């Protein structure tokens, strides 16, 4: 199990980025969340087996490639008892 934090920068707010992230995550056995940040970026935390996490991120990257200018990725500790992937506001 891994938990990745990805900060997406570019034209990532106001373009259904969070809804697309939720849809992409829904296609994989992952949990976590996605939210808009005040600096115009989008923060996503996604947790699951490494192939599932990478699959969800790959699907999002394909779907929103024209909007993403930069990604900052890091691993963080797992969150216990998280059951879904959600959009946070």
N, C-alpha and C positions, 0 to 999 in steps of 0.2 A: 504494500500500500504506500502511496505517495500523496502529498498535497502540494500543489503548485499554485503560486500566486503569479498572475500575469497582469501587468499594467499595459494596456493598449493605448497608444497615442495616435493622433491623426484626426481624421473626420469620423469620430466614433460615437458622438452623441447626436441625437436627433435623426438617426438613420436606422432605427430598429435594431441596433447592435445588441442590446441586452436581450431582446426577444429572440434574436437569431442565436445568441449564445445559449439561451435556455433550450431552444429547439435542438441545437447541436448536442448539447449535454444529454438531452432526453434520449438520444439514439445510442447511448452508452451507459453502462452501470457505474455512474459517478454521482457524487453529491457535491454540494458547495453553493456558491452564490456569485452574482454579478451585480455591480452597481456603478452608477455615474459618480465621478469625483468632481469636486469643485474646480479643479484646474483644467477641466475639459477632457480628461482621460477616463478610461473605464477600467475598473479593477475587477478581476475575476479570480476566485479561489475555487479550485477543482480538486476533488479527492477520489481516489479509487486505485485499482491496480494500474501500474504504469502504462500498459498498452491501452486501457480504456481512457485514461487521462489524455494520453497523446492522441488518441483517435478523436476525442471530443474537440481538442484544440485544433487538430488538423482540419476537421470539418468546418470549424469557425473561421480559420484562416482562409480556407477556400471560398467560403461564402462571402466574406467581407474583405478580401484581399485588396480591393481598390480603396478601402477606407483606412486600412492599417498602415501607418508610416513607421511605427516603432513598437517594439515589445521589450519589456523588462521582465525577465522570468527568474523566480527564485523558489526554492523548496522551503516549506515551513512545517512545523509540527502538525501531526494529524489532529483532527477534531473528533472526539468520541461522540457516538450516538447521533450523528447527523444523518438524517434519513432521506433528504431530497436535495435537488438543485433548484434554487429559487432566485428570483429577481428581487433585489433589495432597493429601497428608495431612500 
